[in-house]
């Protein structure tokens, strides 16, 4: 065996050898060991400087440095001593350099060499597409080389575990956390302004696969159904199943697939069913506004209203049937049902309650249509238990409608028309007064029908006026028989049709004056009169009766005197 051994002396200046000697080590086979196990050099060692590749563990190389190792743990190991920067591997393209460095905090970092211009770090696949991209500003992207935020994924993402946003300890599949005195928003946005564009949050549990529509629902902001309407928010339960709002484990509001809504019930049988148990169902409106707090409306001719039940038995209704028959007015009907079929109908009872919690029936309408005020069992069409008092003079009389042969107005004194007794006319001398045309009757009769509480809503028909038969009404008066004092009886005027004057002689009077009228401003006017048509004997008749009584009294005295004298003579 022969060896040629050369010693290489190396002198380095700015990384370039000034003197290099070629040393050849020639080994003839077989050598004592077969190969040399160790080659050690001191100082810089240059291999394949001008050409050729260097192979370690292989005799076939395809790169400047090709390392091959078999076995179970092949690899390259670079070690260094402790310090801020550990051993590193550098990659340099002639102008930029990146290094993979073992840091003193036991981390492996990719860093740019100090002084080099920072450029993005990318990891590419076989298609030369950037799979992982770290931008110059520190933004990280997967699937794109233009990250818009610190972390940007272009395409689908899969997380097998809990995902935390704002927290490093997520306890749910998606855990969004914020600890700040401000709002926490979850935003779903579709920026496209198209007729079919919408944004939605969809949820699903069990049932059909995700590509099917079963067992899912969503909250969506969707385009308007009409161009003039704004977009709307929809909460959708796709299949024919209830949509429920609940607190804890109790369902508070349920919307069935058929559109029925239940509050306090999970099985509403009507469009709106409210079950309150032992509480109250209340519609409350705060102060302000003039519109109704509750509206019940239908667009067809069927009844719309409120129905009251005892259990499943309908026992009372308040309904409106709209325009019925030839009437131009809406009908509002109160109905009590004989729901137990015992042949005994109910009665409407309008109640008032005192401070002590005692209910009192103020007005009762019996099943025979009798009306009782203060009487729960009225025996007549109108049965009033107590006094009737009216304060301001309006709506304080009982009147009846009559056909008139001439036009009438409130306050006219009327009489029966001699030519046709089915008509009335203004009273004239020699006529028998019937009553006075009412201005605002409290109770109004027409044949077999009656209206109660007409009052100021009454409008006089000049050819069919309401004639007051009793009560207080304004009456046209004159002072032709002298000033009128309170309490004077009034009779039809002797000179002016339709007027009344102070009664001074026996005859039929229309009532008693409740106000005085002296004619100081005008000879004619109106005063309030209590209507009570009757025959009056007159002032002179009373004087005559007094005179007769006086004569009879004198005669009685004379007889008594004679009787006393006879008794004394015995």
C-alpha positions in Angstrom: 0.0 0.0 0.0 1.3 3.4 -0.8 0.1 6.8 0.4 0.6 10.2 -0.8 -0.1 12.7 2.0 0.0 16.4 1.6 -0.4 19.1 4.1 -2.6 22.0 3.0 -1.7 25.3 4.3 -4.7 27.7 4.1 -4.6 31.4 4.5 -8.0 33.1 4.4 -8.7 36.7 3.4 -12.3 37.8 3.2 -13.3 34.1 2.7 -11.0 33.5 -0.3 -8.0 31.1 0.0 -4.7 32.7 -0.9 -2.8 29.5 -1.1 -4.2 26.1 -1.7 -2.3 22.9 -2.2 -4.0 19.9 -3.7 -3.6 16.8 -1.5 -4.4 13.4 -2.8 -5.1 10.5 -0.5 -4.8 7.2 -2.5 -5.8 4.0 -0.9 -5.1 0.6 -2.5 -7.6 -2.0 -1.8 -7.7 -4.0 0.3 -6.5 -1.7 3.0 -6.1 -2.9 6.5 -9.4 -1.3 7.4 -11.0 -1.2 3.9 -11.6 2.5 4.2 -10.4 5.4 6.2 -12.9 6.0 9.0 -12.0 9.5 10.0 -10.7 12.5 8.0 -10.0 15.6 10.1 -9.0 19.0 8.9 -8.1 22.1 10.8 -9.3 25.5 9.6 -11.4 26.1 6.6 -12.1 23.2 4.3 -13.2 23.7 0.7 -14.6 20.9 -1.3 -15.7 21.1 -4.9 -14.8 24.7 -5.2 -14.8 25.1 -8.9 -16.9 22.1 -10.0 -18.3 18.8 -8.9 -20.7 17.8 -6.1 -20.0 16.5 -2.6 -21.8 13.4 -1.5 -22.0 12.1 2.0 -23.3 8.6 2.5 -23.7 8.1 -1.2 -21.6 7.8 -4.3 -24.2 9.5 -6.5 -24.9 13.2 -6.1 -27.4 15.5 -7.8 -26.7 18.7 -5.8 -23.7 20.5 -4.5 -24.1 18.8 -1.2 -26.0 15.5 -1.2 -26.4 13.7 2.1 -27.9 10.2 2.3 -28.3 8.1 5.4 -30.2 4.8 5.8 -31.4 3.4 9.1 -34.3 4.4 11.3 -33.1 7.9 12.3 -31.4 9.4 9.3 -30.7 13.1 9.2 -28.3 16.0 9.5 -27.5 17.4 13.0 -26.0 20.8 13.6 -24.9 21.6 17.1 -23.6 24.6 18.8 -22.8 26.0 22.2 -25.2 28.0 24.3 -25.9 31.7 23.6 -28.4 34.1 22.2 -28.2 32.5 18.7 -27.6 28.8 18.3 -26.6 27.0 15.2 -28.3 27.9 11.9 -28.7 27.0 8.3 -28.6 29.9 5.8 -30.2 30.1 2.4 -28.8 32.9 0.1 -29.7 33.7 -3.4 -26.9 36.1 -4.0 -28.8 39.2 -2.8 -31.1 38.0 0.1 -30.5 35.6 2.9 -32.8 33.7 5.2 -31.6 31.6 8.1 -33.2 28.8 10.1 -31.8 29.4 13.6 -32.0 27.5 16.9 -32.8 30.3 19.3 -31.8 30.4 23.0 -35.5 30.1 24.1 -35.5 26.6 22.6 -37.4 27.7 19.5 -36.6 27.3 15.8 -37.0 30.5 13.9 -36.8 31.6 10.3 -35.1 35.1 10.2 -33.6 37.4 7.7 -30.0 38.2 8.0 -29.3 41.5 9.7 -29.1 44.2 7.1 -30.8 42.3 4.4 -34.0 43.5 2.8 -37.0 41.7 4.2 -38.9 39.7 1.7 -41.9 37.3 2.0 -41.4 33.7 3.1 -43.4 31.2 1.1 -43.9 27.4 1.1 -45.0 26.1 -2.3 -46.5 22.9 -3.6 -45.6 21.0 -6.8 -47.8 23.3 -8.8 -45.6 26.3 -7.9 -48.5 27.8 -5.9 -48.0 29.4 -2.6 -49.4 27.2 0.1 -48.1 29.2 3.0 -47.2 32.8 2.7 -45.7 35.2 5.3 -45.7 38.7 4.1 -43.3 41.6 4.8 -45.7 43.1 7.3 -46.1 39.9 9.2 -49.4 38.8 7.7 -49.8 35.1 7.2 -51.8 33.5 4.4 -52.8 30.1 3.3 -53.9 29.7 -0.3 -53.0 33.3 -1.3 -50.0 35.6 -1.5 -52.0 38.7 -0.7 -53.1 38.4 3.0 -55.5 41.1 4.0 -55.2 40.5 7.7 -52.8 38.9 10.2 -54.2 35.5 9.2 -55.9 35.0 5.8 -57.2 31.6 4.5 -58.3 31.6 0.8 -60.6 28.6 0.4 -62.3 26.2 2.8 -60.9 25.6 6.3 -61.3 22.7 8.6 -60.9 22.7 12.4 -61.1 19.4 14.3 -61.5 20.8 17.8 -62.5 24.0 19.5 -61.8 27.3 17.9 -61.2 30.3 20.1 -61.5 33.9 19.0 -60.2 36.3 21.6 -59.5 33.4 24.0 -56.7 30.8 24.2 -58.9 28.4 26.1 -62.0 27.7 23.9 -64.6 25.5 25.6 -67.0 25.2 22.6 -66.6 24.4 18.9 -66.6 28.2 18.3 -65.8 30.3 21.4 -65.8 34.1 20.8 -64.6 36.1 23.8 -64.2 39.7 24.7 -63.6 41.5 28.0 -64.4 45.1 27.3 -66.9 47.8 28.2 -68.2 47.8 24.6 -70.3 45.7 22.3 -69.4 42.2 21.0 -70.6 41.8 17.4 -70.9 38.8 15.2 -71.2 40.0 11.6 -72.5 38.1 8.6 -72.4 40.3 5.4 -73.1 39.9 1.7 -71.9 43.1 0.0 -73.5 42.2 -3.3 -76.4 44.5 -4.2 -78.6 42.0 -6.2 -82.2 40.9 -6.1 -81.2 37.4 -5.0 -78.4 38.4 -2.6 -78.9 37.6 1.1 -76.8 36.9 4.2 -77.8 34.2 6.6 -76.7 32.2 9.6 -77.8 28.6 9.3 -78.0 25.9 11.9 -78.7 22.2 11.7 -79.1 19.2 14.0 -79.3 15.6 13.0 -81.6 14.2 10.4 -80.8 14.5 6.7 -77.3 15.2 5.3 -76.0 18.7 5.1 -76.9 18.9 1.4 -80.5 18.2 2.2 -82.9 20.8 3.7 -84.1 18.7 6.6 -83.6 19.7 10.3 -82.3 23.1 9.6 -83.2 26.7 10.1 -81.6 30.1 9.6 -81.7 33.8 10.4 -81.4 35.7 7.2 -81.3 39.3 5.9 -83.1 39.0 2.6 -84.1 41.3 -0.3 -87.5 42.9 -0.2 -90.5 41.1 -1.8 -91.5 44.4 -3.4 -89.1 47.0 -4.9 -90.6 49.8 -2.8 -90.1 47.9 0.5 -86.9 47.7 2.5 -85.1 44.4 2.9 -86.4 42.3 5.8 -85.0 40.0 8.5 -86.4 36.4 8.5 -86.1 33.7 11.1 -86.9 30.4 9.3 -87.7 26.9 10.4 -87.4 25.1 7.1 -89.4 21.9 7.7 -93.0 21.8 9.0 -91.9 22.1 12.6 -92.5 24.6 15.4 -90.3 27.7 15.9 -90.0 28.3 19.6 -88.8 31.1 21.9 -88.0 29.7 25.4 -86.5 30.7 28.7 -84.6 28.0 30.4 -86.6 24.8 29.7 -90.0 26.6 29.3 -91.5 27.4 25.9 -92.8 31.0 26.0 -93.8 31.5 22.3 -94.5 28.9 19.7 -95.2 29.3 16.0 -96.5 26.1 14.4 -95.9 25.1 10.8 -99.5 26.1 9.9 -98.9 29.7 11.2 -100.7 29.4 14.5 -99.0 31.3 17.3 -99.2 30.3 20.9 -98.1 32.2 24.0 -98.0 30.0 27.0 -99.0 27.0 25.0 -97.1 24.7 22.6 -100.2 23.5 20.7 -102.1 26.6 19.6 -105.3 25.7 17.7 -106.0 29.3 16.6 -104.0 32.0 14.8 -103.2 33.5 18.2 -103.8 31.6 21.4 -102.7 33.0 24.7 -102.8 30.7 27.8 -102.0 32.5 31.0 -102.8 30.0 33.6 -103.6 31.8 36.9 -102.3 35.2 35.6 -103.8 37.8 33.2 -103.4 38.5 29.5 -102.9 42.2 29.2 -102.3 44.6 26.4 -100.8 47.7 27.8 -100.1 51.0 26.1 -97.9 53.7 27.7 -98.9 57.3 27.7 -99.1 59.2 24.4 -100.7 58.5 21.1 -104.4 58.5 20.2 -104.8 55.3 18.3 -106.3 52.0 19.6 -104.2 49.7 21.8 -105.9 46.6 20.2 -107.5 46.2 16.8 -109.6 43.3 15.6 -110.2 43.4 11.9 -111.5 41.2 9.0 -111.7 42.1 5.3 -114.7 40.0 4.5 -118.4 40.1 5.6 -118.0 37.5 8.4 -118.0 38.4 12.0 -114.9 39.7 13.7 -114.7 40.0 17.4 -113.9 38.6 20.8 -115.2 35.2 21.9 -115.3 34.2 25.6 -115.2 30.5 26.7 -115.8 28.5 29.8 -113.4 25.6 29.1 -114.3 24.6 25.5 -117.8 26.1 25.8 -118.5 29.4 24.0 -120.7 31.5 26.3 -120.3 35.2 25.1 -119.2 37.2 22.2 -118.6 40.8 21.2 -118.7 40.9 17.4 -118.9 43.3 14.5 -120.6 42.1 11.3 -119.8 45.1 9.1 -122.6 46.6 7.0 -125.6 44.4 7.1 -129.0 44.7 5.4 -129.7 48.2 4.1 -127.9 49.9 6.9 -124.8 52.0 6.3 -123.6 51.6 9.8 -121.6 48.7 11.3 -123.4 46.4 13.7 -121.7 45.7 17.0 -123.3 42.8 18.8 -123.1 41.5 22.4 -124.2 37.9 22.6 -124.7 35.5 25.5 -125.0 31.9 24.5 -127.0 29.1 26.1 -124.0 26.8 26.0 -125.3 24.2 28.4 -128.5 23.9 26.4 -130.8 24.2 29.4 -133.2 26.5 27.6 -132.3 29.4 29.8 -130.5 32.2 28.0 -128.1 34.6 29.6 -128.1 38.3 30.1 -125.6 41.0 29.4 -124.4 42.6 32.6 -122.4 45.8 32.6 -120.7 45.9 36.1 -119.0 48.5 38.2 -116.7 47.7 41.1 -116.4 49.7 44.3 -113.2 50.5 46.2 -114.0 47.6 48.5 -113.9 45.1 45.6 -117.7 44.6 45.4 -119.2 44.1 42.0 -122.4 45.9 41.2 -124.4 45.4 38.0 -125.0 48.9 36.7 -126.9 47.9 33.5 -128.6 44.6 32.6 -130.0 43.6 29.2 -132.1 40.5 29.9 -132.6 37.7 27.4 -136.1 39.0 26.6 -134.5 42.4 25.6 -135.7 44.2 28.7 -133.2 46.8 29.9 -132.6 47.4 33.6 -130.6 50.3 35.1 -129.9 49.4 38.7 -132.3 46.5 38.3 -130.9 43.0 37.4 -134.4 41.6 36.6 -136.1 44.3 34.5 -139.8 43.7 34.0 -140.2 46.3 31.2 -138.4 47.4 28.1 -136.7 50.0 30.4 -136.7 49.5 34.1 -134.9 52.1 36.2 -134.4 51.5 39.9 -133.6 54.9 41.3 -133.7 58.5 40.3 -132.9 60.0 36.8 -130.8 63.1 37.1 -129.3 65.2 34.4 -127.1 68.3 35.1 -126.7 70.5 32.0 -130.2 70.3 30.5 -129.1 68.3 27.4 -130.2 64.7 26.9 -132.8 64.8 29.7 -136.1 63.9 28.1 -138.2 61.1 26.8 -139.3 61.6 23.2 -141.1 60.0 20.4 -140.8 60.4 16.6 -143.8 62.0 14.8 -144.3 62.8 11.1 -144.9 66.6 10.7 -147.0 68.4 8.1 -144.6 71.4 8.3 -140.9 71.8 9.1 -140.1 71.9 12.8 -137.1 72.9 14.9 -136.1 72.3 18.5 -138.3 74.2 21.0 -141.4 74.3 18.9 -144.7 73.6 20.8 -146.7 71.1 18.7 -150.3 69.9 18.4 -152.1 67.3 16.4 -153.0 68.2 12.8 -156.8 68.4 12.5 -156.7 67.4 8.8 -154.7 64.2 9.4 -154.2 63.0 13.0 -151.1 61.0 11.9 -149.2 64.3 11.5 -148.3 67.1 13.9 -148.0 70.8 13.4 -147.0 73.9 15.3 -149.5 74.8 18.0 -152.0 77.6 17.3 -154.9 79.2 19.3 -157.6 76.7 20.1 -155.3 73.7 19.6 -154.5 71.1 22.2 -150.8 71.1 22.9 -149.2 67.6 22.5 -145.6 68.4 23.5 -142.4 70.2 22.5 -139.8 69.3 19.8 -136.7 67.8 21.6 -133.2 69.0 20.9 -131.3 65.9 22.4 -133.5 63.2 23.7 -132.2 60.8 26.3 -134.6 58.0 25.3 -136.1 58.0 21.8 -139.1 55.8 20.7 -140.3 55.0 17.3 -143.2 52.6 17.3 -141.9 49.3 18.9 -138.2 50.3 18.9 -136.2 52.5 21.2 -132.8 54.2 21.4 -131.2 55.0 24.7 -128.6 57.7 25.3 -129.0 59.4 21.9 -128.1 62.8 23.3 -125.9 65.1 21.2 -125.7 62.6 18.4 -129.3 63.1 17.6 -130.0 65.2 14.4 -133.4 66.7 14.0 -135.4 65.7 10.9 -137.6 68.8 10.3 -140.3 66.5 8.8 -140.0 63.8 11.5 -139.0 65.5 14.8 -138.7 63.9 18.2 -141.5 65.3 20.4 -140.6 65.4 24.1 -143.3 63.7 26.2 -141.6 64.2 29.6 -138.4 65.6 31.0 -136.5 68.9 30.5 -136.2 70.6 27.1 -135.7 74.2 25.8 -139.0 75.8 24.8 -139.8 78.9 22.6 -141.6 81.5 24.8 -143.0 85.0 24.5 -144.1 87.5 27.2 -147.5 88.2 25.7 -149.1 87.2 29.0 -146.4 88.9 31.1 -143.0 88.0 32.4 -142.4 84.4 33.1 -141.2 83.4 36.6 -139.7 80.1 37.7 -142.6 77.7 38.6 -145.1 79.3 36.3 -147.2 77.0 34.1 -146.8 77.5 30.4 -149.6 77.3 27.8 -149.5 77.5 24.0 -149.2 81.1 22.7 -152.4 82.8 21.7 -150.8 84.7 18.9 -147.5 83.0 17.8 -147.6 79.4 16.4 -145.1 77.0 18.1 -144.5 79.3 21.1 -145.5 79.1 24.8 -146.7 81.9 27.2 -147.4 82.2 30.9 -150.6 80.4 31.7 -153.1 82.6 33.7 -156.4 80.8 33.3 -157.7 77.2 33.4 -156.7 75.1 30.4 -154.2 72.6 29.1 -150.6 73.5 29.9 -147.4 71.9 28.6 -145.2 72.1 31.7 -143.5 74.2 34.3 -140.9 76.9 33.7 -137.5 76.1 35.2 -136.0 79.5 34.2 -137.3 83.0 34.3 -137.8 85.2 31.2 -138.7 88.9 31.5 -138.2 89.9 27.9 -135.8 92.7 28.8 -133.6 92.1 25.8 -136.1 90.4 23.4 -139.8 89.7 23.5 -139.1 86.1 22.4 -136.6 83.5 23.5 -136.0 80.0 24.9 -136.1 78.8 28.4 -135.8 75.4 30.0 -139.1 73.8 30.8 -140.1 70.6 32.6 -142.5 68.9 30.2 -145.6 67.6 31.9 -148.7 68.2 29.8 -151.9 68.3 31.9 -155.1 70.2 32.6 -154.7 73.2 34.9 -157.7 74.8 36.8 -156.2 78.3 36.5 -155.4 81.1 39.0 -159.1 82.5 39.2 -160.5 79.0 39.9 -158.3 78.7 43.0 -159.4 82.2 44.2 -163.0 81.2 43.8 -162.5 78.0 45.8 -160.8 80.0 48.6 -163.8 82.4 48.7 -166.2 79.5 49.0 -164.2 78.0 51.8 -164.2 81.3 53.6 -168.0 81.5 53.3 -168.4 78.0 54.4 -166.2 78.7 57.4 -168.3 81.8 58.4 -171.4 79.8 58.1 -169.9 77.1 60.3 -169.0 79.7 62.9 -172.6 81.0 63.0 -173.9 77.6 63.5 -171.4 76.9 66.3 -172.4 80.2 68.1 -176.1 79.3 67.9 -175.3 75.8 69.3 -173.4 77.3 72.2 -176.2 79.7 73.1 -178.8 76.9 73.2 -176.5 74.8 75.4 -176.0 77.7 77.8 -179.8 78.4 78.0 -180.5 75.0 79.4 
